[in-house]
Amino acid sequence: MKRFRFPLEGLRKVREETARQKALELAQRRRAAHDAHESARQAGEETREGEKRIREGFTGRTSGWELKQGEIHLMDLRKRQSASENRHAEETQAAERARGRLQAAEREREAIDRLRDRRYVEFLKAVLREEQQGTDEAAAEQFRRKAA
């Protein structure tokens, strides 16, 4: 029996490897988005804790310098929180773009796989046709011998 050979096997392997790399990229992007989310959550907790400390520390005898230092510290905490939230949003968008690239790579790989499957079915039909033709010829030859 003949052996099936798919002429685009090299391309199929390249598409498969591309899809695997895109899946790894997506996993890395999701990990980065998760880390950024945790960082933003922690920065939010620190900001709330800083606000609480400033409110609790405020008394009628608090000096203007102490109030100013507390406000500066609080502004710094808010900036860090905002930066962390922005980083989280950016990483989430990067993960979504990576997911889109993975889906495109998977579609390309699946298209090649469907083509390969169709070619394999055509190959099998051709092989079966050849075998049937050989069987028919042998049967016809045998019939002719009996008839003669």
N, C-alpha and C positions, 0 to 999 in steps of 0.2 A: 504494500500500500504506500502511496505517496505520502510525503511529509508536508504538513501545512507550513507555509512561510508567508508571513505578513510583511509586505514591502516597507511599511511604515513603522516597523518595530522600534527602530531607533528613536523616532519621533515620539512614540508611545512611552518609551522609557524616560525621555526628556520631560514630557508632560507630567508623568508620574512623579519624577523627582522635583519638579517645580511645585506641584501641589503639596508634596511633603515639606518643602522649604517654606511655603506660604503658611502651612499649618503651624510650623515651628515659630514663624514670625508672629502669627496671631497669638500663640500662647505667650510669647515674650511681651507683646503689647498688652495683653490682658493682665499679666503679672505686674507690669509697670503701672497700669491704670489702678489696679488693686492697691499697690503700694502708695500711689498718689492719693487715693481715697483715704487710706489709713493715716497718711500724713496730714491731710486736710481735717480729718476728724480729730486728730490729736491737737492740731493747732487751734481748732475751735474750742476744745476743752481747756487748753491753756489760756485762751482769751477769756472764756467765761470765768475761769479760776482767778485770773488777774483782775477782772472787773469786780469780782466778789471781794478779793483782798483789799482793793482800793476803797470800796464802799464800807467795808468793816473797819478799815484803818482810819477813815475820815472821822475826826472829832472836831470839836470847836477849837481845840488848841493846835490843830495841824497847821504848820507853816505853809506859806505860799510856795516855798522852794520844794517842799515835800509833795504838795499837790501837783506842781509842775512836773516833777520827776515821775510821779505816778501816771500822769497823763502821757508823758513821753513813752514810758514803758508800755502803756496800754495801746498807744498808736503803733508802736513797733510790733506788738502782738497781733494787732488787727492787720497790719501789712503782711506779716508772715502767713496769717490765715488766708488772706485774699490771694497771695501768691500760691499757696498750696491748693486752694480751690481752682485757680486758673490752670495750674499744672494738671490737676485731676481732669478738668474738662478737656485739655489738650490731649492727654493720654487716652481718654475715652474716645475722642474723635480719631486718634491714630489707630486705636484698636478696631474701630468701625471701618476705617479705610482698609486695614489689613484683612478684616473679615470679607470685605468686598473683593479684594484681590484673591483671597483663597477661593471664594465662590466662583470667580471667573476662571481660575486655574482648574478647579474641579470640573467645571462645565467643559473646558477644552479637553481635559483628560477623558471625561465620559464620552465626548464626541468621538475621539479616537477609538475608545473601547467599543462603542456601538458599531463603528465602521469595521473594526477587526472582527467583531462577532458576525456581522453580515457577510464579510469575506469568508469567514470560516464556514458558515452555512452554505455559501455558494460552493466552496471547496468540497464539502461533504456531498452535496448534490451531484457535483461533477464526478466524484469518485464512485458514488452509488450508480450513476448513469453508466460509467465505464464498466463496473462490475456486472450490472444488469445486461449490458450489451455483450459482454463476454459470456455470461450465462446463456443468453438467448442464442448466440452463435453456436455454443457447444450443444445446446438442445436441438437446434436446427440441423446441425451436422449429424447428431445421433439419429434424428428422425429420418434424414436422408439415407443413412446407412441401413436402417431397418426397412425402409421402403424399397430399397434396391435389392 
